[in-house]
Amino acid sequence: MKKIRTLTVAALVILAAACVTMAILYHSEAYRDRQVLHEQPHEGTTENEGGEGKTTSGESGNDPGAPAEDGQEAGGDLEDPTAGSGGQADDGTGNVEAPAVPELRFIAVGDIMLGRGVEYWIKKNGGGYESAFAKIKPVLELGDIVFGNLECPLTSSGKGLYKTGKIVLKAEPESVAALTSAGFNLISLANNHIMDYYEKGLFDTMELLDRHGIVHAGGGRNIDEAREMAIIEKNGMKIGLLAYTDMAEIVFAGDPYLSFAAGPEKSGVAPRKYELIKEDIEKNRDKVDLLVISLHWGIEDSFRVTDEQVEFAHRLIDDGADMILGHHPHQFQGIEIYNGKPILYSMGNFLFDQNESENMESFIVDMKYKGTELAGLSAVPVRILKKSYVEIQTGSDAAELLSRQADLSRRLGTEPVIENDILVYK
């Protein structure tokens, strides 16, 4: 009897242990997850076909698209429903919608000088600085980015370099209204006139542009600041500008004598040196979607692009630049599309008081981007009139400009077409 009682107790203990084990398994997360997968209805069905207001989550009255507490979509698979589709969303019909590609219009023009004769004629005509670009404002307003090269400091300083040593330019601070009224938001300061009134002229200009929300690059309180990339954000894209100039290391006569090149503890502009620019491209390439390089270079009063310039521009594109914007010759030179990237070797004078006809002619360049890809480029011919305002040219007034520009671009291996008095690069 004693042996039978012992066996009976042992059996009861074993049975109790088995029951406890089954209960633990039943309530475990792994077991319940497996049951959910096993009981999950087939894709595109509900637990009660034809029953309105039912959801696969078992929660009546809840939006079937509302997220469940564990972050998954209620009634959906346990895995992320967008997994494997690059995060693209379902449009409700089972089709995956591709994310929208951002679009951007980048408008670029050449040298802008708001002093000397320009200032005289604007004041004489009584239209105010806003009148300078009023006639072409509708075109500029199409741009998300509107770029120009500011060819003079905006300052009230009276201390400049000796005018016997170089042409010395400046404009009064009020002239910034010409830029703001026309929508300019990206400016290069790297040129051979921005320090004609020493560092005060440069600093006054930088402060004025900052105050009016105009992003700028190429000048600074030291070489690091002069080389710093300016960034502007539009339409979900980041656009970076780096700016450099020839002639930075020339010493100009003044009190004191001055070279424009910035140094570790010297204000100034960034010089055009290949290794320096390449280093800046490598440093900044991954920070922006489009990387723009502004170069103040070339042969003054000439339509000729040198072999050195072509090689230099190609190297920068190969190094990672998306666009080259050139200026200084005061005449609009050819446009080249190299590996899908635009190179504008010289954009001529956009507003200046020079007298030669070719120095009064240029183009408004309109570049359309889809994402980081150039989707189109066109150029609208314009002319400076009465040394004080810019106007679009059409018909016979535009014919020579269009023909010459088409030929200059053709020599660079890029063939535009003329459509409705506009150059179109396809």
C-alpha positions, 0 to 999 in steps of 0.5 A, a space after each residue: 500500500 505504501 508503494 502505491 501511495 508513493 506512485 500516486 503522489 508522484 503521478 499527481 506531481 508530474 500532472 500538475 507540472 505539465 499543466 503549469 507548463 501548458 499554461 505558461 506556453 499558452 500565455 507566452 508572447 511567442 505562442 500568441 504571435 504564432 496564433 495571430 499569424 495562423 488566424 490572420 485573414 487572407 490579404 484583402 479580406 476581413 474576418 466577416 466578408 460583407 460585414 460593414 464597419 468590421 476591421 481586422 483588428 477586432 476593434 469595432 469603430 476604429 479606422 482600419 488605417 489607424 496605427 495600432 498601439 505597437 506601431 503596426 497598422 491595425 489589421 495589417 501584417 506584422 511586417 512593415 507594409 512598405 518594406 521592400 518598396 523604399 518607403 513608398 506609400 500605397 495609393 489605396 488601389 494596391 499601386 505604390 506611389 513613387 515619392 515626388 521628385 523636387 523641382 527647382 528653377 535656378 536663374 543666373 545673371 552676370 555682373 551687377 554694379 550699382 554705383 558710378 554712372 548707374 547711380 547717376 542715371 537712376 537718380 536723374 530719372 527719378 525711378 529709385 533703385 527698384 526701377 533697375 530691374 523692374 522691367 525684367 522682374 517677372 522673369 526673375 520671379 520665376 526663379 527659386 534661386 536668383 543669382 548674380 555677381 555683385 561687382 561693387 561694395 555697398 558702403 558709405 565709406 569714403 576711404 578707397 584705394 587710389 583711383 590712379 592704380 585701378 578702377 575703384 567702384 562702390 554703391 550706396 547702401 540704399 542700392 540694395 533695394 535693386 537686389 531685394 525688389 528683384 528677388 535676388 537671394 544668392 550673391 557672389 562677392 569673390 571679384 576684383 572690386 568688392 574690396 575697393 573700399 578696404 575691409 570696411 566696404 566688404 564688411 558693410 556689404 556682407 552685413 547689409 546682405 545678411 540683414 536683407 536675407 541674401 545669401 552670399 559667398 566668396 568674401 570673409 574676415 579670414 580665408 576660412 570664412 571666404 572659403 565657407 560654403 553658403 547654403 540656401 534651401 528651397 523646395 526641399 533641396 539644399 543648394 551650396 555656393 562656393 566662390 573664387 576669383 582671379 587677381 586676388 593676389 595683385 597688390 593695389 595702390 592705396 593707403 595702405 597698399 592692399 591685395 584682396 586675397 584673404 589669409 588666416 588673419 586677413 580679410 578678403 576673398 577666396 583666390 581661384 586655385 584648383 587644389 583649394 577649390 577641389 578640397 572645398 568640393 570634397 569637404 562640402 559635396 555631401 552636405 548639399 543636393 546641388 553644388 554651385 561654383 562661382 568663378 571670377 575669371 577670363 579675358 576682359 572684353 572678350 568672347 574667347 574662352 581659353 583652353 585653360 578655362 575649359 580644362 579647369 571647369 571640366 575638372 571641377 565638374 568631374 570633382 563633384 560640382 554641379 554648375 559653374 557660373 563665370 563672370 568678369 569679361 563683361 561680355 556673355 560667352 558661350 554656354 557648355 553642357 558638360 556631362 549633363 552639367 551647365 558651364 556658363 563661362 561668362 554671363 556678361 554685364 547684367 547692369 553696368 555703365 560701360 559704353 560698348 554695345 557688347 558690354 550692354 548685352 547679356 542673357 537671363 539664364 533659366 535652369 530647371 532641375 528635377 531633383 539633382 538632374 538638369 531638366 532644361 536650360 534656356 537663355 532670355 536676351 536682355 540689354 542695359 538701356 540708359 545705363 540704368 535699367 535692363 530690358 528683354 530683347 525680341 525680334 530684330 533687337 534680339 537677333 544678333 545676340 541670339 545668333 552670336 550666342 548660338 555660335 559661341 556655344 556651338 564652338 564649345 560642343 553644345 548646340 542650342 536652338 532659337 525658339 520665340 526669341 529664346 535660346 533653348 539648350 536641349 
